[in-house]
């Protein structure tokens, strides 16, 4: 499907046009349109690949999708939502929805003991479009609900007034058009070496190369529903890797680590002899099967039979090895006879590369035989359904090559075995697969939070949740026999629903291993030991017990805390305890996606230890559509986010909170006005006594949102303790003196500067990174700051490397306030 119908909003009485287009051989000519899953009559609506509905009535609202078919197969589009408003009904209500932000610690709590303040938000829903679009095929001319007016309020905090902007009115305006990106790194699965200057293809089109360190950035084309990328090693050391990459339709960048499988060393074969190559004999296991190559089967591309020595490389990806899941290609899906994209369960994939011994020219084959050992198929129902598939590198979908049928055979003199045998001709370099379609399917609801409080309004968007389906050993649920498939989904404003195999008869027939990453950072799962707390996990008993929830470190505290495993127990519709999530039947995807936050769900959270951020103009970094153009916005440009950090060294007996206060410095519209606050706790240097370091974010200098004048942010760095400034980086001091105005530094307990406009580096103790994703920009900058270099990355603090300013702190006498406390209680005197 190359063109999918787009979501539309119309007023009753208007008309609407939906379009779709499929590609294939032969060219698809038959199209069918469905409303809420029901086929529309062709005679009544007179549709082709275009569906026109005139004089809309409210009951015509709902989802519309098309199906294209030929004798070769069928494919369905994704559904498009049609909203039909009554005459006079507003698609964007002027009253903002509630949205809470956390105030700084020194601000008083309200009567309920909460420090959260309602700043309001406008949901980015589409506004009613016009029905005069000449083609009617595109999305509505981008008008969305957004902020029409903001008001400044002041909150009385300890000794000062804290400014905060709140949404006063919503209205229709131009939609935000953030860029949608996928970034990441391509490395070898075995050694971690980067794929240097590898080719990247989208469909059949080359779109770029990986960098020297294997890094890549792909801009997702508009209207993309499934992003299929192919990574090719030009030196042919690795098997071509085809990935279906998750992305965030609401904008910003998603980070993905891509692992490539090293090609097996070629062996020499005599083309005049029959040859057998085992599949999956590594690490002492019985092979899953073998590839039988009859005599005279190798062909040149012209069709001429090749005679001579063949260099044969057959690389097998064995799902009995848990480490191979990350290197598997595609998302293990195929299009069934109805055009639905449905999942496969793999028993192994193999890539073949046959070349002439002397010239190295690529060879094809005539009919070869694939034999699979039926003893390796642990689920008896799969024996009748096993098929041979090949991967289409452009669509990322598996296509059926043939059926594997049972036959008796022998492995030796005494051993009689049953094999599943299928035939195959190798005409192009494709990846092949031994798979079964699996119809026992469910969805798992997962949410990600910014901290361990699990507040509904602190959910994170843009988190990649990955689920690997495992087949456990009977009686040993934590010791899987093999993995069967994997999926990745990006969290939206209401979490994510991940497809997975499940079983209603045996709760532990399948289990799932789930992880969450954000910008390369792993999020933490909720603990399962020493005591399982259903309220923290997010699932009520007794269903939680049936799922057997276990975090990775359940039995061994030395293991990571960033994954959990559950039994994929299909919910019993007759048991009320199992009808409220977190597992939903496959037909209940909409129920899963729209489930309220009070319904059962599984959780990950960011370990935000002693870190706090406050913006005067509220902005949710995981939702780029929440950006508001304002002179006091922390990030002035929603297309590009520049993160700035300063490295502070602290000599003292403990770890200290360090605050950056960021105020307009030189721009006439913002001079003296607060942009925001950042609090960060210093981290001990493991190699230095009584020394810690803090990487503190500050608002970068630069153009404000109107892009007319630069503002040099006035940044104050204040450690929260009895501290005095003892050193300032000489290069930074010289730079600031050469770029006036120079901020006064007349108090030794703080460091103040008009932030540099230039992106200085580690030699100055300033770390600057620009990216289309604010969190990713910050993660990279923090990694460099910890390392004290301009291109490295570390999670261990090197406090004396690449430092901007040094403070010496001591334990103050009891009853004496620190400078930071005096600044809060009596700022004029301080």
N, C-alpha and C positions, 0 to 999 in steps of 0.2 A: 504494500500500500504506500504510494508515494505522495498522495495528497489526502489528508484527513479532514472531515468537517470541523468547523470552528464553533466555539460557544457563541451564542447570540442572546441579546436582550431586546425585546420588542414590546410595544404597547399594543393592546388588543385592537384588532382592525387593520394593523399594518401587515406587510408581507415579509417573508424571510426566505433566503436561499441557502441550501447546504450543498456542498460539492465534495466529491471524492474521486480518486483516480488510482488505478492499480497498474502495475507493470508486470509483464510475464511473457512466456512463449508457450503457446500462441498469445497474441495480444488479447487481454480480457475485454469482452464486449458486453457481457451480461452483468447488470448491477441490480441489487435488491436493497430497498431501504426499510428500516425498522424503527418503530416508535415505542420506547420502553420495552424493547425486546419482541414486539409483535410486528409481523410482516405487513407493510402497507400495500394495498392493492395497486398494481401497476396501471390498470385501466382507469381508476379513479384519479390518481395523482399524475399520470402520464410522465413518469420520471425516467431518466437514464442515469448517467453518473451525476446528474444534478437534480435536486429535489426542491421545488418551489411550493411554498404554502402561502396562500393569499387569504386575506380577511381573517387573521388569526383570532382564535377564541382561547380563553384561559385553559380549557381542558387539553389543548394541544401542547402545553408546556411539558417538559420532560427531556429524556435523552433520545437522540437520533444517531443511528450508525448505519453504515452501508456494508454490503458484502459483494465482492466481485468473484466471478467463477468462470472457469474454462474446463475443458476435459482434463487438464493437467492438475486441477485442484481449486482451492478457494482461499480467500483471505478476507478478514473482517477489519474495518477501521476501528479506531478508538471511538467511544461515544462522545457526542457533543451535547452540551446542556442548552436547552432553549428555555429562557425565562419570559413569561408573558405577563406584563403588568396591566392592571385595570386602568381605564381612563382616569387620569389625575393622580395615579399612585406614583410615589417617588421611589426611584431605584436607589437613591442615596439619602438616608434620613439625616436631617441637619444635626440631630443630637448625637454626640460622640458616644461610642461604647466605652465601658470602664476599662482602664488599663493602669496597673499599679507599678510604681517605681519605689525602690528602697532609698530612704533618706540617710544621710551620714549619721554616725553613732552619736554625735553631740546634739542631734536634733531631738526634741521631746517626742515621746510616744503618745499616741492618741489614747482615748479612754479605754480602748480594748487592749492596749499594750502593744500595738503594732506601729512600726516605723514606716509603713507603706503609705504612699500618697497617690490618689487617683489623678492621672494626668490626661486621661481620655485617649481614644484612638478612632480613626476612621477606617472601617474595613475596606480593603482595596478591591471591592466588587465592581464589575463592569456596569456602566450606566447604559440606559436605553439608547440603541443606535438608530440610525436612519435606514430606511429600506430602499434608498435610492442608489446604492452601490451598483454601478453598471454591470459588473460580473457577478457580484453576490458571493464570490468564492472566498474572499479574504476574511480575516477577522474584522470585527467592527472597528471603525476608525477610533483609535484608542482614547476613549473617555472613561475614566474610572472615578470612583468615590475617593475623595482625598481631603486633606485639611484645607479649609477655606479661610479660617481665622484662628489665631492663637492669642492668649492673654498672658501677661506676666503677673505672677503672684509672688508674695514673699512669705517665707516661713520663719518664724522666730526660733532661732537655735541659740546655743549657749553664747551669749555676748554679741551676737550678730544676726543679720537677716540673710536668709538663704534665698536667692532668686530661683524661680522655677517657671517654665512656660507650660501652659496646659492648653489642650485643644478646646476651643470655644464653639466652633461650628464646622460641620462637614458639608461638602458640596461636590458636584461633578466638575472634573477638570481633566487635563491631559494625563494619560496613564504614565507611571514611571516605566522607563524602558531600560532596566539594568541589563548589562551583558551577562550571558550565561556561559560559564567556562568550566572545563574539567582540566585540572592540573595534576601533576604527579611525577613519578619516577619509574623507569623501567630498569629492572636489574635481573641478574641471573638467579634462579631459585637456589642453586647449589652453593655458589661462592659469594653472591652479592655484588659481583662486578657490574658496573653500569653498562647499559646498551648505548654505546657512543654513536651518535649520528645515524641511528636507525631510522628507517622510513616509516611514516605514519600515513595510513590510508583511511578515508571515510568512504564506504561503498567501494567503488573502483577508482576513486580520485585521490591522488597523493596530495596531502595538505601540509606536509612539513617533515621535520626531522627531530629526533631527540637531541638534547644537548650533550656536552662533554661528560656531564655527571649523570646522564640518562634522564634528565628532566624534560618535561613536555608541557605544552599548553594547547588545548583544543578549544576554539570558540564554537559553541554548539549552534549549528545553523537554525534559523527560525523554523517553526513548525515541526521540529524533530520530535518524534515520539519515542524512538529507540535509537540510541547512539551506539553504532557498531564501528569500532576502531580496530584496524589490523596493524600490528607492529612487526616489521620485517628487519631481520639482521642481514645487512648487505654482505657480510662475510660468511653467512650461512652456518654459523656455529650453533644457532638456536632454531628451534621449530617456530615457524610463524605463529604469533599469538593473536587471537581474535577475541576481543573483550566487548561485552555489552556494558558500557560505562553508565553508572547512575549519574544524574545531574539534577540541579535544583531549578525547576522551571521559573521560580520567582526571582531568579538572578543570583549573581555571585559565583564564586568558584568552589568546586568540590575537589578534594584531594584524594588521589588513588595511587596505591602502590601496585605496580604491574610486575608479575614474576614471569620469567621466560624459562622454558624447559630446554636444557642443553640436548643437542642431537646426540644420539648414540653413535659411537665410533663405527664407521662402515666395515663390513666384512666382505671378503672376496667370494663370489659365487660363480660357478661354472654354468653358463646359460644353457648348455646342452644337457645338464642333469636336472633331476627334480630336487628341489631344496625345501627345507622346512625351517622357519624362523620362529622361536618361542616368543610368546607375548606375556611379559610379566613374570620372568623367572628370577628377578633380583631378590636379594636379601634372603636367600634360602627357601623361598616359598615355592609351592607348586605353581607352574605357569597357569594363567587364566585360559590360555588357548595357544594356537599356533597359526601361522600364515603358511599355506602350502603353495609353492611356486612350481608348477609343472615344467618339464623340459620344453625349451623353445617358446616360453611365454613372454619374453622381453621383446618389445617392439620399439623401433625408432618412430619419431612423430609422423614420418611418411607412411607408416604401416609396415615397413620392411622388418622382417624378423632379425633381431640382433644375435650374432654369434660371437662369443668371446667371454672375457671376464667382466663381471658386473660388480661395481662397488655398491653394496646394499646397506642402507642405514634405516633401521626400523626402531622408532622411539615409542615406548609404551608408557602411558600414564596410568599408574595402578591405583585405583581408589582404596585398596587395602592399606595403602600407606597414607596416613592422615596428613602428612606434610604436603601431599601433591594437590590438595584442594585449591590452594592459591594459584597454581599454575594452569589449571584447567581452562580451556577456551570456551567462549560463548557463555550463555546462561542456561544451557541444556534445555532448549525449547524447540518445538516444531509446530507447524500449522496443520491442524487436523482437517478432515474432509469438510467440516463446516466453516473452516477459515479461522477457528479459534487458535490462539497461540497457547499451547499446553505443555506441561513439563515432562521431561524424561528422567529416568533413574539410570545412572551409568554403571556399567560393570568394567569399564576400561576404554581408553581412547588410544589410537595409535596413528603416528605420522610416518609415511614412507618416503624415502628418497633413493631412487635407483639411477645410477650413472654408468656410462661406459668407462671401463677400467683405464683406458689410455687417454682418451680425449676429455673425459669428464662431462660429456654431453648428457642431458637428461633423457631418461628412458621412460616409456609407458609399459603397460602390460596388457595381455589378453586376459581371459578369465582365470582368476586365482581363487583359491578356496580359503575361507576363514573357518577354523574349527575352534569351538569353545567348549571347555570341560564343564559338563553339566553339574559336576560335583562342587563347582565354585558358586553355583546359584543357590543361595540359602533360603530364598522364599519360593516354595514349590509353584505358586501361582505365576511366577515370572517365567517358568520354563516354556510355557505355551505362547508367550508374548514377545520373546526376545527377537530383536531385529538388528540389522546392520544399517548404520546411518553414515552420511558424510556431511561435512559442515560447509554451507554456502558462505564464502568469505565476505560477500557483500551484504547479505541480510542478517548474518549471524544466526540463522535458523538451520537446524539439522534436517536433512532430506533423506527419505527412505531409499536405501540401496537394495535391500532384499531381506527375506525372512530367514531365520536360522531354524533348521528342522532337525529333530533328534535322529541320530544314527548310532549304532553300536560300533565300537572300535577298540583297539588295544594299544596300550602304551608299552607293553613288554610281553614276555612269553606267557605270564600267568594273568596279568592284570587286565580285566575286561572293564571298559568304561563306556559311558554314554557321552557322545559329543553333540553339540549343536553346530550344524554345518551350513554355511551360506556362501554364495559366489559373488564375485566382485571383479570389475575391470577398472584398472587405475589409469585414467586418461589425463588427469591434471593433479597438481599437488594439493591435495585436500587432507583434512584431518578426518579419520574414521572412528566409529564409535560402536560399542556393543551395548545396546540400551533397550529398556522396556518403557512404554508409556505407562505412567502410574496414575490411576484415577482416584486414589484415596488422598484427597487434598484438603488443606485447611489454610487459614490465615492466622498469623500471630500478631497481636497488637503490642507495640513497643513505643515507649516515649522516652525522650532525653530531657534532662533538667540541668539548670545552670548550677545547682548545688544540692546538698543532701536534704534540704527542707521540702523538696518536691511540691513547691507552690505551683498551681495550675498556670499562673501568669508568668512563670519563669521557665517555660519550656524552650528548648533549643530547636531551631530549624536548621536545615543544612547538615545534619549529622548523618553519616553513612552507617546504617545498621546492616550487618551481614549475618546471614544464617546458613549454616552448613547442616544438611540433613545426614544423620548418622544411622547406621544399622547396628544396634548393640548386640553383644554376645548374650545369649539367653542366660538370665540370672546374674549378669554382670553389667548393669546399665551404664557404668562409667567406663567400661572397656569396649569401645566400639570395634566391630569387625571390619567395617568399611564405611566410607562416606558415599552418598548417593547423588547429591546435587547441592548447589549453593545458590543463594540469591542475595542481592544488595538492593536496599531501598533507602531513599533520602527522606528524612523526617520533614513534614510540613508543619503548619500551625497546630495540627491535631495529631501529631505523632506519625507512625508509619505502620502499615500492615504488610507483613512478609509472608509470601507463599511458602508452604512446607508440606511434606507428606505426613499423613497422620493415620491412625487406625482406631476404629470404634470398639473392636473386640479385644485387642491386646494393647493396653496403654503404652507399653514399652516396645512395641514393634518397631517404631521409629523414635529417635530422639533428635533434638536440635541443639546445636552449639552456636551461641549468639554473641556477637561483638559489636562495638560501636566506636567509630573514629570521627574526629573533626579536625580538618586541617593537618592530618598526620598524627594528632594527639589521641591516645586511647582514653575513652571514658571508663569510669568504674561502674561495675555492677553492684547490686545490693548484696550484702553478706548473707550467707546461709548458715554460718556457724559462728560462735558456739550455740546460738539459739536462733531459730528461724522466726522472724517477725513478719507475719502476713501484712501488717499495715505498711511496713517499709518496702517489702517486695512489691506490693500493689495488687496482690491476688488474695481473695478470702479463702478460708478453709470451708469445706473439706476438699475443694477442687485443687488447691495448692499442693496438698499431700499426694493427690493422684498424679500431678505433673512432676513430682519428685525434684523440685527446684534445687540446684546445687551450684554455687559459685565455684570457679576453677580452683580456689585455694581451700575448698571445704575440708579436705583431709590433710593437705600439706600447706601450712602457712607461708612457705617459701615461694609458692607459685603465685602468678599474677592474679590481680583482682579484677581483670578487665573482661571477663567472659563468664557466661553461665550456661548450664545445660538443663534441658527439661525433657520429660517424656511428651511426645506429641499425641496426647490422649484426645481423640476427637470428642467434642462435647455431646452429651446425651440430651436430645431435645426434650425428653420426659423428666429430666432432673433439673429443677429450677436453679440449683447451685451452679450449673454449668451453662446457663444461657446468657451470662453477662460478661463474656470474655474470660481470659485474654485470647482463647482460641475460638475461632469462628469457622463454621462450615464454609466450603469453597463458594457456595452460592450466596453467601452473606457478606460479600466484600463491601457493599455500600454500608451495611450495618457496622462493620468493623471501622471503616474510614470515618463515619460520622458519630462513633461512640462517644458519649460524654466522658469527661476526665474522671468522673466518679466511678465509671465502669472499671472492671478488673483490667489491668494492663501490667506489663513487665517494664522495668526501669533501668536506665543508666543515668549517671550524673557526672558533672565535672568536679574534680577535686580542687575547688577554689579556696585553698587554705589561706586565710588572712589576706584577702584581696578584695578591694571595693572600688567601684567606679560610679561616678555621678556626673550626668550631663544636664545642664540647665535646659537644653532643648532635648526632650526624651528621644531616644533612638534605640531600637532593638537590633543589635548587630547581626543576629541570625535571620532577620527579616528585612531585606534591603528596601522593601516597599514601605517600611515605616519611616523612611528618611523624610525630613521636612526641610525645605529651603529657608534658612533663617540666618541672620548675621551672627547669631550666637551658637550655631550648629558646630559640634565638635569636628565632624567630618564635613568639609564644605562641598564635596563633589561625590555624588552617589555612583559615578562610573569608575572612580579610582580612589583608593583609600591609602593614605600615607601615614604609617605608624612611626612615632618617634619615642625613643627611650634614652634615659640618661643613667649611667652606672654610678652608684654610690657605694663607697667602701666605708664600713663602720668598724672601728676598733673599740670593742667593749665586750663585757662578759656574757651578753645574751643576744637574742635576735630582737630587732626593733622595727616598729611600724614606721614607714617613711611616707610622707604625703607630698604630692605635687598639687599646687594651687595654680590654676591657669586662668589668666585675666587678659583682656584686650590690652595691647601695649602701644600700638602706633596708629591703628586705623581710627579715623574720627568717629565712626559709628559704634565702635565697641570699646574704646579706650576706657579702662577702669572697670569694665563689666566682666562678670565671671562667665567662663565657658564651662568649667567643670572641675571636679576633684578626682584624684586617684590616690588610693592608699595601698601600699604593698609592704609585706613583712620581709625583712632581710633574711637571707639564707646563709647558714654557716658554711665557711670554707673548710672542707675536711682536712686540709693540709696545713692550715695556719691557726695558731692558738688565738683565742679571743678576737677573731676577725670574721665578719660576715659581709655580704654584699647584697645590694638591692638593685633590681632593674625596674626603674620607675617610669611609667608612661607620662609624657607631657603632650600638650596640643602643639602640633607642628606649626611653625610660621608659614605664611604663604597667602595666596588669594583667598578671600572669603567667597561665599556662594555666588555673589554677583560677578565674580571674576574681573573686578575693575581695579582694586587696590590691594596691596600686600599688607597683612598685619603681622608685626613681630610680637608673638605671644609673650607676655610677661609671666615667667615661670618662677615660682618659689618652691624650693625643696626644703622640707622641714622634717627632720627625724623626731619621732614622738618620745622623747626621753630627755635626760640631762646631758645634752650633747653640745659640742662646739666644733665649728669648722676648723680643720687643721691643715688642709691642703686643697689646692685647686689645680687641675691639669694645666700645665704651662701653655700648651698649644691652644687649648680652649680659651684661656684667659687672654692670650695674644689675639686670637681671632675676634673675640668679643670687643676688645679695645680698638681693633682696626675697623669694626663695623658698628659705629655708633647708631643710636644712643646707647650708652652703657648704663645698665641698671645699678642702683645703689646697693652695695652689700655691707650695710653698716651694722648688721647684727650677726654676731659670730655663731649663733645657733641655727642659722639658715643660709641657703645659697640662692641668690636671685639672679636671673639673666633674662635679657630679651632674646628669645630663642633664635638660633641661627636659621637663616633661610636655606643655606646650602646643606646638602646631605653629607654631613661630616661623618667620619668613620671611627674605628676603635682607637686610633691615635689621640682622638679628642675626648673619648668616653661617651660619644653620642652615636646611637644606632638608629638608622632610618631604613625602612622597607616600604615599597609601594606595591600594592596588589589590588585585584578587583574584589577580593574578599577581606573585610577588615580583620576578622579573627586570624586568617592565615598570615596576613601582614604582621600582626602582633606576635604570633607564635614564632615566625622566622626571626623577627627582631630580638625577641627574648632569648632564643637559642644562641644567637650571635653575641648578645650581651653577656650571658652566662659564661660563654667561651672566651670573651674578651678579644674576639677577632671580627673582621668585616665579612668573612665568608664561611666561617666554621659553624658548628652547632653543638651545644652541650646542654645536658640537664644537671650537670654538677657545677656549682658556683666556683669560679676562679676569681676570688674577690680582689686580688691585686693586679689583675690583667685588664687593660683597656678601661681604666677608671677615670671619671670626670672630676669627682670631688670626694674628699675624705672627711669624715667626722670622727671625733673621739667621744665616746659616751661612757658615763659612769653611773653607778647606783647613787641616786640622790638621797640626802638625809630625809628621814620620815617627816611628813608634814610640809615639805617644800615642794611647790608646784614646779613642773618643768616649763620651759619656754613655750612648748606647744600648748600646754594647758592654759598658761597665762594668755596666749594668743586667742584662745576660745572664750575665756571668761571675761577678760578686760583688754580687748584688742587695742584701744587707743593708748592705754598706758604701756602695753607691751611694745 
